[in-house]
């Protein structure tokens, strides 16, 4: 990986565009919840829907969009689709964002 003298990775203008697209895709509380749950390991759609307290159809819709955007992957396990997050950057992005707001909320007490 090529780095600048400051220690930052060398980036191109397209990296900023793609970063904005990723953040836009994560701009839904349901998708952030899905990333949060998937950060603990793969799950099928039923387990994910139960974990986030959403209907199966809503959960499936968001999973399809996230998979199409390349944020998550899926694999067949018999008749089930099992979803996972393979990119540790995405896991960290979701965790840091949620923990940041939890920290702010706790500081306000």
Helices and strands as residue ranges (DSSP letters): H 13-25, H 29-38, E 43-44, H 45-52, H 56-68, E 73-77, E 80-84, H 88-107
